[in-house]
């Protein structure tokens, strides 16, 4: 079986196309009148344009192609494409159609030259309709209205200077050309099933992918996202360490490779699933696993799931004639403790289902939070160790206390001294730091605060302003704002309230 052809019939590897002209392109880049510094999402998109992952695209969508994708999920020439790949900017003053502009990473690294063929102000309201009918709680729509510039630039890449610069996991950052070459030169790799994930992998994921590979008589490509994912997801450094352990768990007859995908997810559910399938086809995979609620960001503004559990599978199936990759629908895998094995949920009886074991994502987070055992049937000890290092139990984490005494006449000095004394009585392993009102007035860098907390410190703030609290709360636990301090309270009663909360949340055991 031959490796599938890229989407559109040809891999658009622009880096390979322009490799011999790099010196000339760099000289040309310096002469360009306008240069655009790219955002994190734009860098991800550009990398996949340059390396062919977004074939047949050779640039950011023109206005005509953009409108066609929004309305029909196809390019003007009829080729299937479901996600608008746009170069948004806040200002187009001075730019002209036909002009070439430079594209920069970190405002200093020349990446590519783009020739402008469209400049326009998009109807963002119309664009938002493709993501859960415009629901403003959808991450793609929040980006669209809160971060994206008001104007779009469309155009072809006329000079591909280099891929964006990365410093980590270089051995796993394979381009489509590199992976295709590896598949073609390795025996048994003409059939490859790709597995998409933005989460750590556990035993069930390994069992699922191993079964999928055996069913097609092929191999496994673990192809996780290391670009932009959903806010709150586990960082890619932790996940890559997990994946490196996982690929060693596959048997010799079901080999697995790890390659990292620098994509900026839109969390676009069914449309994103089609997009992901196209990308895996471009990377040389013959099969792609699509599971329940693929690329679903959770609940919408009505408290309901943005997408139905099988919307993605159904939409991809409807486009099967446009794709050159086979889809393997995800079947939930569950653990049978009496037989010490994983089975597909639809292959067992109702009685057997009642005896299965599963650990949800929420349950796993709680086990990490409270330092509880995570059984080996669920995950490998090596994986659990990595997760614990990045997500230590609460009693090994730092915390921040911010309180507002309002009209209470309590002494801030005595309350602060009492908190420090009580904390040291409970724990001798934490460093405790007090920030006074003068620090708050002068402003405190939230990153410094985060660094203290990450180092297992206990921080005490007198009347921290709401902006700082909200910034810190994104990553860390803040107590105090929910503790009611009234005029009847004295120092001792406030200390009791604070300690009760910290013990309940497992900061002290």
PEBELFEN-V277234 format. One record per residue. RES is the residue in one small letter. SS is DSSP state (H for helix, E for strand, L for the rest). OMEGA is omega in degrees with one decimal (NA if undefined). D_FIRST is the distance of its C-alpha to the first C-alpha in whole Angstrom. Layout:
# PEBELFEN-V277234
RES|SS|OMEGA|D_FIRST  RES|SS|OMEGA|D_FIRST
This chain:
# PEBELFEN-V277234
x|L|-178.2|0  x|L|174.7|4  x|L|-176.0|7  x|L|175.9|9  x|L|177.5|12  x|L|177.3|15  x|L|-176.2|17  x|L|173.6|19  x|L|-176.9|17  x|L|177.5|18  x|L|-178.0|19  x|L|178.0|23  x|L|-174.5|23  x|H|177.2|27  x|H|177.9|28  x|H|-179.5|26  x|H|-172.5|28  x|H|-173.0|31  x|H|-176.3|31  x|H|-177.0|33  x|H|-172.2|36  x|H|-178.4|36  x|H|179.8|40  x|H|-179.9|41  x|H|177.9|39  x|H|178.3|41  x|H|179.0|45  x|H|-178.8|44  x|H|-177.0|43  x|H|-177.1|47  x|H|-175.5|48  x|L|-177.6|47  x|L|-175.9|50  x|L|176.2|48  x|E|-176.4|45  x|E|175.5|44  x|E|-172.2|43  x|L|175.0|40  x|L|178.9|40  x|H|179.9|38  x|H|-179.9|36  x|H|176.4|36  x|H|178.4|35  x|H|-179.5|32  x|H|-178.1|31  x|H|180.0|31  x|H|-178.7|29  x|H|169.6|26  x|H|-175.7|27  x|H|-175.3|28  x|H|177.7|24  x|L|178.9|22  x|L|178.1|22  x|L|177.2|24  x|L|16.5|22  x|L|-179.2|23  x|L|175.0|26  x|L|178.2|28  x|E|175.1|31  x|E|-171.0|33  x|L|170.6|34  x|L|-179.6|36  x|H|-179.9|39  x|H|179.0|37  x|H|176.9|34  x|H|180.0|35  x|H|180.0|37  x|H|178.6|34  x|H|179.6|32  x|H|-173.5|35  x|H|-169.7|36  x|H|-173.1|33  x|L|178.0|30  x|E|171.4|29  x|L|-178.8|29  x|L|-178.9|32  x|L|176.8|29  x|L|-179.3|28  x|L|-180.0|25  x|E|173.9|24  x|L|-167.2|26  x|L|-175.6|28  x|L|178.4|30  x|L|178.9|33  x|L|-169.3|32  x|L|174.5|36  x|E|-177.1|38  x|E|178.3|41  x|E|-178.5|45  x|L|-175.1|48  x|L|178.0|50  x|L|-179.7|49  x|L|178.9|52  x|L|179.2|52  x|L|-178.7|49  x|L|174.0|48  x|L|-177.2|45  x|L|179.5|44  x|L|172.7|45  x|E|179.9|43  x|E|178.1|43  x|E|178.3|42  x|E|-173.2|40  x|E|168.5|41  x|E|178.6|40  x|L|176.0|43  x|L|-178.4|45  x|L|-177.8|45  x|E|177.7|41  x|E|-178.4|40  x|E|-174.7|36  x|E|173.8|36  x|E|-179.0|38  x|E|175.8|38  x|E|-174.6|39  x|E|171.2|41  x|E|178.4|40  x|E|171.6|42  x|E|-178.0|44  x|E|175.3|45  x|L|-174.2|46  x|L|171.0|44  x|L|-175.5|45  x|H|178.8|44  x|H|179.0|45  x|H|179.3|43  x|H|-176.5|40  x|H|-177.2|41  x|L|-179.4|40  x|L|178.1|36  x|L|176.8|37  x|H|172.7|38  x|H|173.6|41  x|H|180.0|43  x|L|-175.3|44  x|L|175.4|45  x|L|179.5|44  x|L|-177.6|40  x|H|-179.9|39  x|H|179.6|38  x|H|174.8|41  x|H|176.6|43  x|H|-176.1|42  x|H|-174.3|42  x|H|-174.6|46  x|H|-176.0|47  x|L|-174.4|45  x|L|175.3|43  x|L|-175.6|45  x|L|-177.0|47  x|E|178.4|45  x|E|173.9|42  x|E|175.7|41  x|E|178.0|38  x|E|179.9|37  x|E|172.7|34  x|E|179.7|33  x|E|177.2|35  x|E|178.6|35  x|E|-174.2|33  x|L|179.2|35  x|L|171.1|33  x|L|175.7|31  x|L|-176.2|34  x|L|172.8|35  x|L|-179.4|34  x|L|-174.2|36  x|L|172.4|34  x|L|-174.8|31  x|H|-179.0|30  x|H|-179.6|27  x|H|-179.5|25  x|L|-176.4|26  x|L|175.0|22  x|L|175.2|22  x|H|179.3|18  x|H|-179.2|18  x|H|179.7|19  x|H|178.5|16  x|H|178.9|14  x|H|178.3|15  x|H|-180.0|15  x|H|-177.0|12  x|H|-176.4|11  x|H|-177.4|13  x|L|-178.6|13  x|L|175.9|12  x|L|-177.2|10  x|L|175.0|10  x|L|173.1|6  x|L|-175.4|7  x|E|175.9|11  x|E|-178.9|14  x|E|177.6|16  x|E|179.2|20  x|L|174.6|23  x|L|171.6|26  x|L|-177.6|30  x|L|170.8|31  x|L|177.6|32  x|L|177.5|29  x|L|-173.9|31  x|H|-179.0|30  x|H|178.7|29  x|H|178.8|26  x|H|179.0|25  x|H|-179.7|25  x|H|-177.5|23  x|H|177.2|20  x|H|177.3|20  x|H|-179.1|20  x|H|-179.3|17  x|H|179.8|15  x|H|-179.8|16  x|H|-179.8|15  x|H|-177.5|11  x|L|-175.7|11  x|L|-176.8|11  x|E|-175.9|13  x|E|168.6|16  x|E|171.4|17  x|E|-170.1|21  x|L|-175.0|21  x|L|177.5|25  x|E|174.1|27  x|L|172.9|30  x|L|179.8|32  x|L|179.5|34  x|L|-179.7|34  x|L|176.3|36  x|L|-178.5|40  x|L|177.9|41  x|L|177.5|37  x|L|-175.4|37  x|L|-173.8|37  x|H|178.4|34  x|H|177.7|35  x|H|-176.5|36  x|H|-179.3|32  x|H|176.3|31  x|H|177.8|33  x|H|-178.2|32  x|H|179.5|28  x|H|175.5|28  x|H|-175.3|30  x|H|-175.2|27  x|H|177.1|24  x|H|-177.2|26  x|H|-179.1|27  x|L|177.8|23  x|L|-175.6|23  x|L|-177.7|21  x|L|175.8|18  x|L|-175.6|17  x|L|179.0|18  x|E|172.2|19  x|E|175.3|19  x|E|174.2|22  x|L|-173.8|22  x|L|-177.3|25  x|E|-176.0|25  x|L|-175.9|28  x|L|172.1|28  x|L|-177.6|31  x|L|173.9|31  x|L|-175.9|33  x|L|-172.4|33  x|E|172.1|32  x|H|-174.2|31  x|H|177.7|28  x|H|179.9|28  x|H|178.8|27  x|H|176.7|25  x|H|178.5|23  x|H|179.5|24  x|H|178.8|22  x|H|177.9|19  x|H|-178.3|19  x|H|-179.8|20  x|H|173.8|17  x|H|178.8|14  x|H|178.0|16  x|L|174.0|16  x|L|-178.9|12  x|L|180.0|12  x|L|-177.5|9  x|E|-178.8|12  x|E|179.1|16  x|E|173.9|19  x|E|-175.2|22  x|L|177.0|25  x|L|173.3|29  x|L|-178.6|31  x|L|177.8|28  x|L|178.0|30  x|E|-176.1|33  x|L|178.7|36  x|L|-171.7|38  x|E|179.5|42  x|L|-175.9|43  x|L|177.7|47  x|L|-179.1|47  x|L|179.2|46  x|L|178.0|43  x|E|179.1|39  x|L|-176.3|38  x|L|174.9|35  x|L|-174.6|34  x|L|-176.7|32  x|L|177.9|29  x|H|-176.9|30  x|H|-179.8|27  x|H|-177.4|24  x|H|-179.0|26  x|H|178.8|26  x|H|177.7|22  x|H|-178.6|22  x|H|-179.8|24  x|L|-172.4|22  x|H|180.0|19  x|H|178.8|19  x|H|-174.1|19  x|L|176.4|16  x|L|178.1|13  x|L|-179.4|12  x|E|-178.2|13  x|E|175.4|16  x|E|179.2|18  x|E|179.2|21  x|L|171.7|23  x|L|-175.9|25  x|L|178.8|29  x|E|-179.0|29  x|E|-173.2|32  x|E|174.8|34  x|E|-174.9|36  x|L|-177.9|39  x|L|-179.4|40  x|L|179.2|37  x|L|178.4|36  x|E|176.4|32  x|E|178.9|30  x|E|173.9|29  x|E|-174.2|28  x|H|-178.2|31  x|H|179.7|30  x|H|-176.9|30  x|L|-177.8|33  x|L|177.8|37  x|H|178.7|39  x|H|178.5|41  x|H|179.2|39  x|H|-178.8|38  x|L|-177.3|42  x|L|-177.0|41  x|E|177.7|38  x|E|175.1|39  x|L|173.0|37  x|L|-179.1|39  x|L|177.5|38  x|H|178.2|38  x|H|179.1|42  x|H|178.7|43  x|H|179.3|41  x|H|178.8|43  x|H|177.7|46  x|H|176.3|45  x|H|-177.5|45  x|H|-176.1|48  x|L|176.7|50  x|L|-178.1|49  x|L|179.8|48  x|L|173.3|45  x|L|-171.0|42  x|L|-178.0|40  x|L|177.4|38  x|L|-179.3|36  x|L|-177.0|35  x|L|-179.4|34  x|L|179.9|34  x|H|-180.0|38  x|H|179.3|36  x|H|179.8|35  x|H|179.5|38  x|H|178.9|40  x|H|-178.8|38  x|H|179.3|39  x|H|178.2|43  x|H|-178.7|43  x|H|-178.1|42  x|L|-177.5|44  x|L|176.5|47  x|L|-176.8|49  x|H|-178.4|52  x|H|173.8|54  x|H|179.3|53  x|L|173.0|52  x|L|178.0|55  x|E|179.5|56  x|E|175.1|59  x|E|175.1|62  x|E|-178.8|63  x|E|177.7|67  x|L|-176.8|69  x|L|179.0|72  x|L|-176.8|74  x|L|-179.9|77  x|L|-175.7|77  x|L|-179.4|80  x|L|177.1|78  x|L|176.9|78  x|H|-179.7|75  x|H|-178.8|76  x|H|179.0|77  x|H|178.9|74  x|H|178.4|71  x|H|-180.0|73  x|H|178.6|73  x|H|179.5|69  x|H|-179.1|69  x|H|-179.9|71  x|H|-179.6|69  x|H|179.5|66  x|H|175.6|67  x|H|-177.3|69  x|H|-172.7|65  x|L|176.5|63  x|L|-176.8|64  x|L|-178.9|60  x|L|169.5|60  x|E|-179.5|62  x|E|-176.5|63  x|E|178.6|64  x|E|172.9|67  x|E|-176.9|66  x|L|-175.0|70  x|H|179.4|70  x|H|176.9|71  x|H|-178.4|67  x|H|-179.7|66  x|H|-178.7|68  x|H|179.0|67  x|L|-178.3|63  x|L|179.7|61  x|L|-178.0|58  x|H|178.2|55  x|H|176.2|53  x|H|177.6|56  x|H|178.9|56  x|H|179.4|53  x|H|176.2|53  x|H|-176.8|56  x|H|178.4|54  x|H|179.4|51  x|L|175.2|53  x|L|178.6|55  x|E|171.7|58  x|E|-176.6|60  x|E|179.0|61  x|E|178.5|64  x|E|170.3|65  x|E|173.9|68  x|L|175.8|68  x|L|-177.0|64  x|L|-173.7|63  x|H|-178.6|61  x|H|178.5|59  x|H|179.7|58  x|H|-178.1|58  x|H|178.6|55  x|H|-177.6|53  x|H|-177.6|53  x|H|-179.9|52  x|L|-175.3|49  x|L|-171.6|48  x|L|-179.0|51  x|L|178.5|53  x|E|177.1|57  x|E|178.4|60  x|L|-176.8|63  x|L|178.9|62  x|L|179.0|62  x|L|-179.8|65  x|L|174.9|68  x|L|-178.9|71  x|L|-173.8|75  x|L|179.1|78  x|L|-176.3|79  x|L|168.5|77  x|L|-176.4|78  x|H|-177.8|76  x|H|-177.5|75  x|H|176.4|74  x|H|178.0|72  x|H|178.8|70  x|H|179.6|70  x|H|-178.7|68  x|H|-179.8|66  x|H|179.3|65  x|H|179.0|64  x|H|-178.5|61  x|H|178.2|60  x|H|177.4|60  x|H|-179.3|59  x|L|172.3|56  x|L|174.7|56  x|L|173.6|57  x|L|179.8|59  x|L|NA|59
